Amino acid sequence: MTAAPMAPGQPGAAWLARRALFAFILTFIAARILVVLIMARRIPNMYFFLRGTHVHHLNYGIFLMTGVSAYLLLGRPAGKALGAAALAYGVALALTFDEFGMWLHLGGSYWQRASLDAIVVVAAVLGLIAFASDIRKFESRHLRASVAVLIALIAFGVVLYDASVNIGRVEGPRLEALEAASSP
């Protein structure tokens, strides 16, 4: 199945993915900073509680993603409205995947490794869509460069994983203690 061609004057998939990636990265950073500041009691507790239950921000992301999806399917936006939908989609992805570990381990800590892994995977996919060349335009030199980049990314992933495991051993207990201390 191939994607329908964009209408003349309509932004392309790469442009929309760049907007979504931009909003995704900014939202992820903002969410993490706000959580740390709230847990450290540097800013007031802005968490939403419903009958004593903390409503995590992944729920906001799910509702926003649902609304954006409905808007894209039913409203068929174009131009600036489509660009705004891409931004909202990036925000929704970040809010949802920032707490991906909680999908897997209900009631688990906010500081789960699975959440960071999910953020990296989603950012990588958006980045590929946003910046990768159309595979139909690949030449042999592009294929060689792609293989070299893939090998470098795998090596980087191994190093990053090892470093994050070590950092998790050092900082994980401190972050979990901070989270426990901030619970009502």
Buried (B, 14 or more C-beta within 10 A) or exposed (E): EEEEEBEEEEBEEBBBBBBBBBBBBBBBEBBBEBBBEBBEEEEEEEBEEEEEEEEBBBBBBEEBBEEBEEBBEEEEBEEEEBBBBBBBBBBBBBBBBBBBBBBEEEEBBBBBEBBBBBBBEBBEEBBEBBEEEEEEEEEEEEEEEBEEEEEEEEEEEEEEEEEBEEEBEEEBEEBBEBBEEBEE
